[in-house]
């Protein structure tokens, strides 16, 4: 998938989009290989108007959402969810805005099967200090994220797993008791026999 950010897009070219498909079709953004990426980029340059500021958070969120279903994938696949790993390559001139949102999106994606590579381009008129700092501090960001403990979704998953394990244990105990009792239970109540009034 190839997406762009920071451009005025058709039909009016008056609205700045922070996340659009270079193919022109948001729901079909895939191209084949590096040549496909270059062709889509050249085509997009003829249709859109580049326009700052650059907001990277929406593109990062989009790819994090793509990777999220595979966060807990294991081998062999369970429920048809196979293991996948995503690499997001962002090409930018370094002039990025809403830096806290970018940092928040990256922190939110730390547990996902996703790597983010940021490539700086241009004549050096823009400052890459934020991106350099972000790259250098990613390990401390990960430690901070882990220190906060599991988020609500992870906590809910843990509770569901514990509940399922408890139910499985109860079923095993029941099966064991049924096996020891001959596989069936006497459900008839005893009748008390005594003198009739």
N, C-alpha and C positions, 0 to 999 in steps of 0.2 A: 504494500500500500504506500502511495506517495501523496503527502498532503503539503500544502503551503500555509503560510500565515503572514499577516501584515500586507494585505492587498485589497484594492477596490475591485469587486468582481461584477460580472454581468448579472442581470441585463442592464441595470442602471449605472453601474460603476460609481455609485455614490456611497455605498455601504462598505465599510472596511471589515473584512473577515479575518478572524484569527485562526481559522481552521477550515480549509477548503481542499477538495481533491484536485490534484494537478491534471487528472484525466478529464475533468469537467463533470464527472458523475460521482457525487459523494458516496453513493452506495456501491460503486464499482471502481475503487481507487487503485486496483492492482495493475502492475506492469511487469514485463519480463526483463530481469537483469538490469545492469548498469546502463545499457543502451536504451532500454525502455524508460528509465528514470530521466536520462538526458533528453530524450525525445519529448517526454511529458513536460519537462521544465521549459524547453524552448517553445513548445506550443503554448504553455500557460503565459509566458512572457509576452506573446503576441495578443493575448486576450485580456489579461488583468493589468491593473496599474499598481505597481509596488507602492506601498503607503505605510509609513510608520504610525504609531510606535509598534515595536514587536512585542507581542504577548505570547510567550511560549507555553503558558500553563494549560491552555485548552488542548494543544497538540499532545502534551505529556499526559493529560487526563484521558484523552481518546485512546492512546496506546496502553495506558494502565488498565483501562476498561477492557481492551482486547485481551490482555494478559491475565486478568483476574480469574476467569473460569478455569485456568490451568494452574492456579496457585497451589492447589492441593492434589494435583494429578500424581499418580504413582504408577509403577510398573509391577505387574501387568495392569492395563487400564481397567478402571472400575466405572461402570455405567457409561462406557463408551468414551470417556474423557481421556485422551492420550496426552502424553507429555509434550509440551511445546515451549520454546524459549524465544523471546522477542528481543530484537536489537533496534532501538530507535536512534537514528542518526539525524541530528539537527544541524543544519548549516545556517549560520547567522553572522551578521557583521558586528555583533557584540553589543549593539544598542538595544538592550532588553528592558522592559518596564514591568511593573508589578512583581518585583523580585520576591516578595514574601509569598505570593501565590505560587510562584515557580518552586520555591523551597518547600512549601507545604505539599504540593503535588508529588514532588520527588520523595519526601518523607513517607507519604501515603503509599508509594509504590515500592518501598524498600523490601517488602516481603514477597513481591511478585517475581515471576520468571521474566525479568525485563532488565536490560542494560540500556543506559542512555549515553550516547556519545555526542558531544557538542563540538562542531568544527567551526573555527573562526575564519572568516574570509574578509577581504576588503583591503583598503589602503591604510588601515591603522588609525583612521581619524576617530574611531570610537574606542571607548575604554572597555577592555575585557576583564577588568579587575574583579567584578562580581562573579563572572563565570570561572575565573581562576580560583577564587576563594571557595566557591561552591565545590569545585573539583577537589580541592585540597581538604575540605572539611567533610566530605561525604562519609568518612568512617566515623567521625564524631556525631554526625547526624544519625547514623545507624544506631550507635550506642545510646543516644538520647531517646530515640524511638523505642528501642528495646527496653530501656529503663522505665518507660511509662507503663509497661505491662501490656497485656492483650487488649485490643479494642473490643467494642460491644459485639461485633459480628464473630470475632474469634472466641469470645467468652460464651456466646450462644452455641457455637459449634461444639465447644468443650462440654457444655451441659447436655447437649443432645447425645453426644458420644457416651457420656457417663450413663445417661438414661437407657440407651440401647444396650450397654454392657450389663446394666442391672437387670434389664428384662431378659437378656440371654442367660444370665446366671439363674434367674428364677425358673426359666423354662428347663434348664438343665437339671435343677433340683427336682422339679415336678416330674421330669422324665425318669430320673433315678428312683423317685418314690414309687412311680407307677410300675417300674420294672421289678422292684422289690415286692410289690403287692400283687404280682401276677398279671399286671397289665390292665386291671379293671378295679373298680371300687364298688362296694356294696352300698347302694344309695337308699335301700328300703329301710324304713323306720321300723323298729321293733314295736309290736303291739302288746300292750299290757293286758293280760288275761286275768280276770278276777270275777268274784260273784256278781251276778246281775242284780240290780236293785228291784 
